[in-house]
Amino acid sequence: MKTFFELKNTIKKGLVSVSLVVVLLLSGSFAGKDFEIAKNFDIFATLFRELYINYIEEINPSELMHKSINGMLSTLDPYTNFISESEVEDYRFMTTGQYGGIGALVGTQDSRVFITEVYEGFPAQKAGLKAGDVIIEVNNQSAENRTSEEIASIMKGQPGTTVEMLISREDEPEPVKVALEREIIKIDNIPYYGVLRNNTGYIKLTKFTQNSGREIREAFNDLQENYDIEHIILDIRDNGGGLLNEAVNITNLFIERNKKVVSTEGRLEERNTTHHTLNHPIDTDIPLVVLVNRQSASASEIVAGAIQDYDRGVVIGERTFGKGLVQNVVPLSYNTQLKVTVAEYLIPSGRSIQAIDYAARHEDGSVSRIPDSLKTPFKTQNGRVVYDGGGIEPDIIIEPPSLSNISKALLNRFLIFDFATKFHRNNPEIADAKNFEITTDLYNEFLDFISDKDYEYETESEKRLEELRKALKKDEYYEVFKEHVSNFQILINEKKAEDLDTFQDEIERLLLLEIVPRYYYQRGRVEASLSEDNVVARAIQVLNDKNKYNNILSAVGNKEMQEH
């Protein structure tokens, strides 16, 4: 660490001069009524200077400034963020769906960094990299004890440049060195579309990036022309949103032109805009279901909300995320950016989709229960009552089944992932995604694979039993009930021993969704998931019951509030 004298000699003059220039500029810019702003900038600049000069340990100015900025922004809404130079590429991917890289996702387990998924048709897949490959080095930098974000950042870069990776595989005696040329990686907005039973078309949309509206139109036209579909399901579950204009374009596919889709209201007059459908729709009559869940956000909520407000289709699933604030990206110096909230979205009925309380969310970020007293009623075009307060409440609510403890343990210990890696290595081909299944023999093979593995887990019953044990000891009753407590533990252990049989169907589904993408990538994952998707099954049921469908969309229809 530098001494104080060394520190002062190297930076004091520079900091003083920079601070004076900044303050003078700011003071000139904020003359008159905005003097308070200039004064506080002056305070911050002098504080930063003195802290840097006098603090007992050497300070990283960039890190300190970033923390200062993030601390300031944390007092506002969750979506006003500082985008550093290193994060600009990630933000570009969110809005355009493309970045420079090799087309692979990475994850971490213990101190390992490994490939979790490769995208079809991109450098990683073409070079033979596979899910499960352990990354030892990237560009001669060790991957050990690095985060997945750090390694992913090194893997990304300008298209046409080279990245070298040292890879370890279980079936290879020595690490393999691979050189890959980075390309523009463009992830499909629509990983899969097809026809389900009863002539029902299905389109899965994962993002609202450039041209997603055009791609939905093309997929719909293909389904209509080649399969003569009678109904359509638009699946925007787990779609975090994206470009506003694409949300308008997609809504326009099913809504007449010159209809309001969304308006924005902000503090400044120029932020107040209204977005209408501009084009002729592709079909305003075909029965439509929109699937949503708690991770459907922003642009997804605009589409689902507009479809619901115009009574154009039935919304099925979970209450959506509740992100109804508009952000603009403002360029800052040194290739940094500010993503700042400037307005609020209002959908056609006039309601906001923004969650009332930013902090009142579940662990997964979804909206907590909203008290009725905080909701405001609005009406759809047909006179149905809908509410604001947080996200879009579906017409038919279907809560997702919770995973069993045994499944969580197998996932958390990467045993399902590791088995899929081994299976893929030993089986170069499988049946197509629709027809591949986890047979009894394959499940038994999985049981053999985990027979010597550690996947110990604690059940809710065991947690409660431990609480009871502590309470009995506190009340000095434990010796009286000790034998009963022990018997309960024995019974719980016996039931846990049966969990691999009890939850076999659930574990088989997890295996299916891990194995199929090794062969058929993102498209395969979606296609394989449809056969046992209870939300999709409910959508098909509603679409094939014309009276039920029309009743839900009518003002006198009985709205289904909960379904298990």
LOFI-66479 format. One line per 2 residues: number of its first residue (from 0); their letters; for each residue x, y, z negated of C-alpha. Coordinates in steps of 0.5 Angstrom, whole numbers, plus 500, padded with zeros to 3 digits. Example, Ala and Ser with C-alpha at 12.3 -4.5 7.8 and 13.67 -1.06 7.14 Angstrom:
# LOFI-66479
0) AS) 525 491 484; 527 498 486
# end
This chain:
# LOFI-66479
0) MK) 500 500 500; 503 507 502
2) TF) 504 512 496; 500 518 495
4) FE) 506 522 498; 506 518 504
6) LK) 499 518 505; 498 525 504
8) NT) 504 527 509; 501 522 515
10) IK) 494 525 514; 493 531 510
12) KG) 494 536 516; 491 532 521
14) LV) 485 531 517; 484 538 514
16) SV) 485 541 522; 479 536 524
18) SL) 475 538 518; 475 545 519
20) VV) 474 544 527; 468 540 525
22) VL) 465 545 520; 466 551 524
24) LL) 463 548 530; 457 545 526
26) SG) 456 552 523; 456 555 529
28) SF) 451 550 532; 446 550 526
30) AG) 446 558 525; 440 561 521
32) KD) 434 556 519; 438 550 520
34) FE) 444 553 515; 442 547 510
36) IA) 444 542 515; 451 545 516
38) KN) 452 546 509; 451 539 508
40) FD) 456 537 514; 461 541 510
42) IF) 460 538 504; 461 531 507
44) AT) 467 533 511; 470 535 505
46) LF) 468 529 501; 471 524 506
48) RE) 477 528 507; 479 528 499
50) LY) 477 521 498; 481 519 504
52) IN) 487 523 501; 486 522 494
54) YI) 483 515 493; 488 510 489
56) EE) 488 505 495; 489 506 502
58) IN) 482 507 506; 480 504 513
60) PS) 476 510 515; 472 507 521
62) EL) 470 502 516; 468 507 511
64) MH) 465 511 516; 460 506 518
66) KS) 458 504 511; 457 511 510
68) IN) 452 511 517; 449 505 515
70) GM) 447 507 508; 444 513 511
72) LS) 440 510 516; 438 505 511
74) TL) 434 510 507; 429 510 514
76) DP) 426 505 518; 429 498 519
78) YT) 430 500 527; 434 506 526
80) NF) 441 503 527; 448 505 529
82) IS) 451 501 535; 458 501 534
84) ES) 463 500 541; 463 493 539
86) EV) 456 492 539; 454 495 545
88) ED) 455 489 549; 450 485 545
90) YR) 445 491 545; 445 491 553
92) FM) 444 483 553; 437 485 549
94) TT) 435 490 554; 437 487 560
96) GQ) 438 479 559; 445 479 561
98) YG) 452 480 559; 459 478 561
100) GI) 461 471 558; 461 464 559
102) GA) 454 462 557; 455 458 551
104) LV) 452 459 544; 456 458 538
106) GT) 455 456 531; 459 454 524
108) QD) 459 449 519; 464 449 513
110) SR) 470 452 516; 468 449 524
112) VF) 466 453 529; 463 449 535
114) IT) 458 450 541; 451 449 539
116) EV) 448 450 546; 451 451 554
118) YE) 446 455 559; 445 451 565
120) GF) 449 454 571; 454 458 568
122) PA) 462 457 566; 461 453 560
124) QK) 457 448 563; 461 448 570
126) AG) 467 447 566; 464 441 562
128) LK) 463 444 555; 458 441 551
130) AG) 454 442 545; 458 439 539
132) DV) 465 441 542; 469 444 536
134) II) 473 450 538; 480 450 535
136) EV) 482 457 539; 480 462 543
138) NN) 485 466 547; 490 463 542
140) QS) 486 466 536; 485 461 531
142) AE) 477 459 530; 478 456 523
144) NR) 474 460 518; 472 465 523
146) TS) 464 467 524; 460 465 530
148) EE) 459 472 531; 467 473 531
150) IA) 468 468 536; 462 470 540
152) SI) 465 477 541; 472 474 543
154) MK) 468 469 548; 465 475 551
156) GQ) 468 480 556; 468 483 563
158) PG) 466 479 569; 472 476 573
160) TT) 477 476 567; 479 469 564
162) VE) 478 466 557; 482 460 554
164) ML) 479 455 549; 482 450 546
166) IS) 477 444 544; 476 438 540
168) RE) 472 432 541; 471 426 537
170) DE) 472 422 543; 478 425 545
172) PE) 485 423 542; 488 430 543
174) PV) 485 437 544; 483 440 551
176) KV) 485 446 553; 480 450 558
178) AL) 480 456 562; 474 459 564
180) ER) 472 465 568; 467 470 565
182) EI) 461 471 569; 455 475 569
184) IK) 450 471 564; 443 472 566
186) ID) 438 468 561; 431 467 564
188) NI) 425 470 562; 421 464 563
190) PY) 425 458 562; 419 454 564
192) YG) 412 454 567; 408 448 569
194) VL) 401 445 569; 398 441 563
196) RN) 392 437 562; 385 439 565
198) NT) 388 444 570; 391 449 565
200) GY) 397 453 567; 402 454 562
202) IK) 408 460 562; 413 461 557
204) LT) 416 468 556; 422 469 552
206) KF) 424 476 553; 421 482 556
208) TQ) 427 484 560; 428 487 567
210) NS) 423 484 572; 420 479 567
212) GR) 413 482 570; 415 480 577
214) EI) 417 473 574; 410 472 571
216) RE) 407 474 577; 411 469 581
218) AF) 410 464 576; 402 465 576
220) ND) 402 465 584; 406 459 584
222) LQ) 401 455 579; 395 458 583
224) EN) 397 456 590; 400 449 589
226) YD) 396 447 583; 389 450 583
228) IE) 389 452 576; 383 453 572
230) HI) 386 456 566; 392 460 564
232) IL) 396 460 557; 401 465 556
234) DI) 406 463 551; 410 469 547
236) RD) 411 465 541; 418 467 538
238) NG) 419 473 543; 422 479 540
240) GG) 420 484 545; 424 488 550
242) LL) 422 493 555; 416 497 554
244) NE) 414 498 561; 415 490 562
246) AV) 409 489 557; 405 494 561
248) NI) 407 490 567; 405 484 564
250) TN) 398 486 561; 397 489 568
252) LF) 397 482 571; 390 481 568
254) IE) 387 488 566; 384 492 572
256) RN) 389 498 574; 388 505 570
258) KK) 387 502 564; 391 504 557
260) VV) 395 499 555; 399 503 549
262) ST) 400 510 547; 406 513 543
264) EG) 405 518 538; 411 522 535
266) RL) 413 528 531; 416 531 538
268) EE) 411 533 543; 415 530 548
270) RN) 414 523 545; 407 523 546
272) TT) 405 519 552; 400 514 554
274) HH) 402 508 559; 396 505 564
276) TL) 396 499 568; 398 502 575
278) NH) 397 496 580; 392 491 582
280) PI) 392 485 577; 393 478 580
282) DT) 386 475 576; 381 479 572
284) DI) 377 473 571; 381 466 569
286) PL) 380 464 562; 386 466 558
288) VV) 390 464 552; 396 468 549
290) LV) 400 464 544; 403 468 538
292) NR) 407 467 532; 410 471 526
294) QS) 416 472 531; 412 475 536
296) AS) 414 482 536; 414 489 539
298) AS) 413 488 547; 410 481 545
300) EI) 405 485 540; 403 490 545
302) VA) 401 485 550; 397 480 545
304) GA) 394 487 542; 392 489 549
306) IQ) 389 483 551; 385 482 545
308) DY) 383 489 545; 380 489 552
310) DR) 377 482 550; 381 479 556
312) GV) 383 473 553; 383 469 546
314) VI) 390 470 542; 392 464 538
316) GE) 397 462 533; 400 466 527
318) RT) 400 474 525; 405 477 529
320) FG) 411 481 526; 409 488 526
322) KG) 414 492 529; 410 498 532
324) LV) 415 503 532; 419 506 539
326) QN) 426 507 539; 430 511 544
328) VV) 438 510 545; 442 516 544
330) PL) 449 516 547; 454 518 541
332) SY) 462 519 542; 467 514 543
334) NT) 462 509 547; 458 508 540
336) QL) 450 509 540; 444 511 536
338) KV) 438 507 536; 433 512 533
340) TV) 426 511 532; 422 517 535
342) AE) 415 515 535; 409 509 534
344) YL) 406 505 538; 398 505 539
346) IP) 394 500 543; 388 501 546
348) SG) 383 500 540; 387 506 537
350) RS) 390 501 532; 398 501 530
352) IQ) 401 494 530; 407 497 525
354) AI) 407 493 518; 405 498 513
356) DY) 411 496 508; 417 495 511
358) AA) 420 491 505; 413 487 504
360) RH) 416 481 508; 417 474 507
362) ED) 424 471 508; 423 470 515
364) GS) 421 477 516; 414 476 518
366) VS) 408 480 515; 406 479 508
368) RI) 399 479 506; 396 485 507
370) PD) 390 488 502; 384 489 505
372) SL) 384 496 502; 390 498 506
374) KT) 387 496 513; 383 500 517
376) PF) 377 497 522; 377 498 529
378) KT) 373 495 535; 375 492 541
380) QN) 371 493 548; 366 488 546
382) GR) 365 491 539; 369 486 536
384) VV) 372 488 529; 380 488 529
386) YD) 384 491 524; 391 495 523
388) GG) 396 494 517; 401 489 520
390) GI) 402 486 527; 396 482 531
392) EP) 392 478 527; 390 472 532
394) DI) 383 470 534; 384 463 532
396) II) 389 463 526; 394 456 526
398) EP) 399 456 521; 405 452 522
400) PS) 406 446 519; 412 446 514
402) LS) 418 441 514; 419 436 509
404) NI) 425 436 504; 428 430 508
406) SK) 428 434 515; 431 440 512
408) AL) 436 436 509; 438 433 515
410) LN) 438 439 519; 442 443 514
412) RF) 447 438 514; 447 438 522
414) LI) 446 430 522; 441 431 527
416) FD) 445 435 531; 451 430 530
418) FA) 447 424 532; 445 428 539
420) TK) 452 429 540; 454 422 539
422) FH) 448 420 543; 449 425 549
424) RN) 457 422 549; 454 415 550
426) NP) 448 416 555; 450 420 561
428) EI) 443 420 563; 436 419 560
430) AD) 428 420 563; 426 426 565
432) AK) 424 431 559; 416 430 559
434) NF) 417 422 559; 423 421 554
436) EI) 421 419 547; 425 417 541
438) TT) 423 409 541; 424 405 535
440) DL) 430 402 537; 433 409 537
442) YN) 430 411 531; 434 405 527
444) EF) 440 407 531; 439 414 528
446) LD) 438 411 521; 444 407 522
448) FI) 448 413 523; 446 417 517
450) SD) 447 411 512; 454 413 510
452) KD) 452 420 510; 451 425 505
454) YE) 444 429 505; 442 429 498
456) YE) 436 434 497; 432 436 491
458) TE) 424 436 492; 420 441 489
460) SE) 417 435 484; 424 435 481
462) KR) 425 442 480; 418 442 476
464) LE) 421 436 472; 427 440 471
466) EL) 423 446 468; 419 441 464
468) RK) 425 438 461; 428 445 459
470) AL) 421 447 456; 420 440 452
472) KK) 427 441 449; 426 449 448
474) DE) 420 446 444; 423 441 441
476) YY) 419 436 444; 424 432 448
478) EV) 425 426 444; 418 425 444
480) FK) 417 425 451; 424 423 454
482) EH) 422 416 456; 416 419 460
484) VS) 420 424 464; 425 419 465
486) NF) 420 414 468; 417 420 472
488) QI) 424 421 475; 424 414 477
490) LI) 418 414 481; 420 421 484
492) NE) 427 417 487; 422 411 489
494) KK) 418 416 493; 424 419 496
496) AE) 427 413 498; 421 412 503
498) DL) 422 419 506; 425 417 512
500) DT) 419 412 513; 414 417 511
502) FQ) 416 423 515; 419 419 521
504) DE) 414 422 526; 417 429 524
506) IE) 424 427 524; 423 423 531
508) RL) 420 430 534; 427 434 531
510) LL) 431 428 534; 427 429 541
512) LE) 428 437 541; 435 436 540
514) IV) 437 431 545; 433 433 551
516) PR) 436 440 551; 443 436 552
518) YY) 441 434 559; 435 439 561
520) YQ) 437 445 557; 432 450 555
522) RG) 427 448 560; 427 441 557
524) RV) 427 444 550; 420 447 552
526) EA) 417 442 556; 419 436 551
528) SL) 416 440 546; 409 441 549
530) SE) 406 434 548; 406 435 541
532) DN) 405 442 540; 398 443 536
534) VV) 397 450 538; 398 449 545
536) AR) 393 443 544; 388 448 541
538) AI) 389 453 546; 387 447 551
540) QV) 381 445 547; 378 452 547
542) LN) 380 454 554; 376 447 556
544) DK) 370 449 552; 367 455 556
546) NK) 361 457 550; 367 457 545
548) YN) 371 461 549; 366 466 551
550) NI) 363 466 544; 370 468 541
552) LS) 370 474 545; 363 476 544
554) AV) 361 481 538; 356 476 535
556) GN) 361 471 536; 364 468 529
558) KE) 371 469 529; 375 463 526
560) MQ) 380 466 521; 384 460 518
562) EH) 385 453 521; 390 448 519
# end
